[in-house]
Amino acid sequence: MAKLFPEHSRSRLQGWLKQELILLDGAAAEGKRKVYGGERIQFDAAAVTCPRSGIPGTQGAPAPTLESAAEDIALNVVFEDEHLIVIDKPAGLVVHPGNGNASGTMLNGLLHHAPQLAGIPRAGIVHRLDKDTSGLLVVAKTLTAQTDLVRQMQARTVKKSTLLECRLETGRTHQIRVHLASIKHPLAGDAVYGKSRSGDARLDAFPRQALHAWRLALIHPASGVEMAWEAPLPEDFANLLAALRG
């Protein structure tokens, strides 16, 4: 199945098999079933369309809950087509609902901006930034684009940069913050991994970690063309740099 439908992830195909939406010789089959050639596989994209969103391949997607309800939250969209949305996230905006943040997140705003994302797992979000980190994020608008972007993340073809250029090898939580702290160069304003007193009052007074994803580059999942976007530093970050450089 993975070879026949490379645009879909293995876990998604396994889910459809369990729901008996994919048939082998007219009958339900388990994912571990071996095939030897000559079998007939039936897979109807229309049959696995989420009735709520109308998006092919989203049958069984969970209905929105209180935590994932659409909310009219302003989003700074720097690029959008039928496959992708690229957003410049401000500091202070939580990406995904969680403990203590049941609403008011970027995900809630995405569901208002593009209601069809209700039929995509995690509303198309494939990577995150910390609440107090600003900068560029890409969101998939289709299942095919989401699978492609996840694979690009795994293959390291999605590139994200900061002022002190950090090229990420994995998506581990707080990777940049932890690694910089481990070499005794913690981010300014990082209350978790940084120092409460750095010797410079301007750094100590900065209210958030000084981290901004200013450039994002990836291969477009539909066209195969490499694309890149840049987002200017937010005002608080730019003012801190100007003061230090002055």
C-alpha positions as CSV (number, residue, x, y, z in Angstrom):
1,M,0.0,0.0,0.0
2,A,2.8,2.4,0.9
3,K,4.3,1.8,-2.6
4,L,1.0,2.3,-4.4
5,F,0.1,5.4,-2.4
6,P,3.3,7.2,-1.4
7,E,1.4,10.5,-0.9
8,H,-0.1,9.0,2.3
9,S,1.7,8.0,5.4
10,R,1.8,4.4,6.6
11,S,-0.2,5.2,9.8
12,R,-2.9,6.8,7.7
13,L,-3.1,3.8,5.4
14,Q,-3.3,1.5,8.5
15,G,-6.2,3.5,9.8
16,W,-8.1,3.2,6.6
17,L,-7.4,-0.6,6.5
18,K,-8.8,-0.9,10.0
19,Q,-11.9,1.0,9.0
20,E,-12.3,-1.4,6.0
21,L,-12.1,1.5,3.5
22,I,-9.4,-0.3,1.6
23,L,-10.3,-3.8,0.3
24,L,-8.1,-6.7,-0.8
25,D,-9.9,-9.0,-3.3
26,G,-13.2,-7.5,-2.2
27,A,-12.7,-8.1,1.6
28,A,-11.2,-6.4,4.6
29,A,-7.5,-7.2,5.2
30,E,-4.9,-6.4,7.9
31,G,-1.9,-4.3,7.2
32,K,0.4,-7.3,7.8
33,R,-1.3,-9.4,5.1
34,K,1.2,-10.5,2.5
35,V,0.4,-10.1,-1.2
36,Y,2.1,-12.1,-4.0
37,G,0.8,-10.5,-7.2
38,G,-2.5,-10.7,-9.0
39,E,-4.6,-9.5,-6.0
40,R,-7.0,-6.7,-6.5
41,I,-6.8,-3.7,-4.2
42,Q,-9.8,-1.3,-4.1
43,F,-9.4,2.2,-2.7
44,D,-12.0,4.9,-3.5
45,A,-10.8,8.4,-2.7
46,A,-14.4,9.6,-2.7
47,A,-15.4,7.0,-0.1
48,V,-12.7,8.3,2.4
49,T,-13.8,11.9,2.2
50,C,-14.6,13.5,5.4
51,P,-18.3,14.5,5.2
52,R,-17.6,17.6,7.3
53,S,-14.7,19.0,5.3
54,G,-15.1,17.5,1.8
55,I,-11.4,16.8,1.7
56,P,-10.4,13.4,0.1
57,G,-8.7,11.1,2.5
58,T,-9.9,12.4,5.8
59,Q,-12.6,9.9,6.7
60,G,-12.6,9.3,10.4
61,A,-10.9,12.6,11.3
62,P,-12.0,13.8,14.7
63,A,-14.7,16.4,15.0
64,P,-13.6,19.7,16.5
65,T,-13.7,19.8,20.3
66,L,-13.8,22.8,22.7
67,E,-10.0,22.8,22.5
68,S,-9.9,22.9,18.8
69,A,-12.8,25.2,18.0
70,A,-12.4,27.9,15.3
71,E,-11.6,31.3,16.7
72,D,-11.2,34.7,15.0
73,I,-7.6,35.2,15.8
74,A,-5.5,37.4,13.6
75,L,-2.8,35.5,11.7
76,N,0.1,37.1,9.8
77,V,-0.1,35.0,6.6
78,V,3.0,35.6,4.4
79,F,2.2,33.0,1.8
80,E,-0.8,30.8,0.9
81,D,-1.9,28.6,-1.9
82,E,-4.1,25.5,-2.1
83,H,-1.4,23.4,-0.5
84,L,0.4,25.5,2.1
85,I,0.1,28.4,4.5
86,V,3.2,30.1,5.8
87,I,2.6,32.2,9.0
88,D,4.8,34.7,10.8
89,K,3.9,33.8,14.4
90,P,4.2,36.6,17.0
91,A,5.8,36.0,20.4
92,G,3.1,35.1,23.0
93,L,0.9,33.0,20.7
94,V,0.7,29.3,21.6
95,V,0.8,27.0,18.5
96,H,-1.4,24.1,19.7
97,P,-3.9,23.7,22.5
98,G,-2.6,22.0,25.6
99,N,-2.6,22.2,29.4
100,G,-3.4,25.7,30.4
101,N,-4.0,26.8,26.8
102,A,-7.3,25.3,25.8
103,S,-8.1,28.1,23.4
104,G,-6.6,31.2,21.8
105,T,-4.0,29.3,19.9
106,M,-2.7,29.4,16.4
107,L,-4.6,26.2,15.7
108,N,-7.8,27.8,16.7
109,G,-7.1,30.7,14.4
110,L,-6.2,28.4,11.5
111,L,-9.6,26.6,11.8
112,H,-11.3,30.0,11.4
113,H,-9.0,31.2,8.6
114,A,-9.3,27.9,6.6
115,P,-12.2,25.8,8.0
116,Q,-11.2,22.8,5.8
117,L,-8.3,22.2,8.1
118,A,-10.7,20.6,10.5
119,G,-10.3,17.5,8.3
120,I,-6.5,17.4,8.6
121,P,-4.7,16.0,11.7
122,R,-3.5,18.8,13.9
123,A,-5.1,21.2,11.5
124,G,-2.1,20.7,9.2
125,I,0.5,21.8,11.7
126,V,3.8,19.9,11.1
127,H,6.2,21.8,13.4
128,R,6.0,24.2,16.2
129,L,7.6,27.2,17.8
130,D,7.6,27.9,21.6
131,K,5.0,30.3,22.8
132,D,7.5,33.1,23.3
133,T,9.5,32.3,20.1
134,S,8.5,34.3,17.0
135,G,8.9,33.6,13.3
136,L,7.9,31.5,10.4
137,L,5.8,28.3,10.5
138,V,4.5,26.2,7.6
139,V,1.0,24.5,7.7
140,A,-0.3,21.9,5.3
141,K,-3.7,22.4,3.7
142,T,-4.0,18.8,2.4
143,L,-3.2,15.3,3.7
144,T,-0.8,14.9,0.8
145,A,1.1,18.1,1.5
146,Q,1.2,17.2,5.2
147,T,2.8,13.8,4.5
148,D,5.3,15.4,2.2
149,L,6.3,18.1,4.7
150,V,6.7,15.6,7.5
151,R,9.0,13.6,5.3
152,Q,10.9,16.7,4.4
153,M,11.4,17.4,8.1
154,Q,12.7,13.9,8.6
155,A,15.0,14.3,5.5
156,R,16.3,17.7,6.8
157,T,15.2,19.5,3.6
158,V,13.2,22.1,5.6
159,K,15.6,24.8,6.7
160,K,15.0,27.2,9.5
161,S,17.4,30.0,10.6
162,T,18.0,32.5,13.5
163,L,20.4,35.6,13.9
164,L,22.9,33.2,15.4
165,E,22.4,30.7,12.7
166,C,21.3,27.3,14.1
167,R,20.6,24.5,11.6
168,L,18.3,22.0,13.3
169,E,19.1,18.3,13.0
170,T,16.0,17.1,14.8
171,G,12.7,18.5,16.1
172,R,13.5,17.8,19.7
173,T,11.7,20.1,22.2
174,H,13.7,23.3,23.0
175,Q,16.7,22.0,21.0
176,I,18.3,25.3,20.3
177,R,17.7,26.6,23.8
178,V,19.1,23.4,25.5
179,H,22.2,23.2,23.2
180,L,23.2,26.8,23.6
181,A,22.8,26.5,27.4
182,S,25.0,23.4,27.4
183,I,27.9,25.3,25.9
184,K,27.4,28.2,28.4
185,H,25.8,30.6,25.9
186,P,22.1,30.5,26.8
187,L,19.6,32.6,25.0
188,A,18.9,36.1,26.4
189,G,15.6,36.1,28.2
190,D,15.4,32.3,28.6
191,A,13.9,31.9,32.0
192,V,14.1,28.1,31.9
193,Y,17.6,27.4,30.6
194,G,19.2,30.8,30.9
195,K,20.6,33.0,33.6
196,S,18.6,35.4,35.8
197,R,21.6,37.7,35.9
198,S,23.9,38.0,32.9
199,G,25.8,41.1,33.9
200,D,24.0,43.3,31.3
201,A,20.7,44.9,32.5
202,R,19.4,45.1,29.0
203,L,19.6,41.4,28.5
204,D,18.2,40.6,31.9
205,A,15.2,42.8,31.3
206,F,14.2,41.1,28.0
207,P,10.9,39.5,28.8
208,R,11.2,36.4,26.5
209,Q,13.8,34.1,24.9
210,A,15.4,36.0,22.1
211,L,14.6,33.5,19.4
212,H,13.1,34.2,16.0
213,A,12.7,32.0,13.0
214,W,13.6,34.6,10.4
215,R,14.0,32.3,7.3
216,L,12.1,29.2,6.2
217,A,13.0,27.2,3.1
218,L,11.4,24.0,1.8
219,I,10.5,22.1,-1.4
220,H,6.9,22.8,-2.4
221,P,5.0,19.4,-2.0
222,A,3.0,19.9,-5.3
223,S,5.4,21.7,-7.7
224,G,8.7,20.3,-6.4
225,V,10.1,23.9,-6.5
226,E,12.3,25.1,-3.7
227,M,10.8,28.1,-1.9
228,A,11.9,30.4,0.9
229,W,10.4,33.1,3.0
230,E,11.8,35.7,5.4
231,A,10.3,37.5,8.3
232,P,11.8,40.7,9.8
233,L,12.7,40.7,13.4
234,P,9.8,41.8,15.7
235,E,10.1,45.2,17.3
236,D,11.2,44.1,20.7
237,F,14.0,41.9,19.3
238,A,15.2,44.6,16.9
239,N,15.2,47.2,19.7
240,L,17.3,44.9,21.9
241,L,19.9,44.4,19.1
242,A,20.0,48.1,18.3
243,A,20.7,48.9,22.0
244,L,23.4,46.3,22.3
245,R,25.1,47.3,19.0
246,G,24.9,50.9,19.9
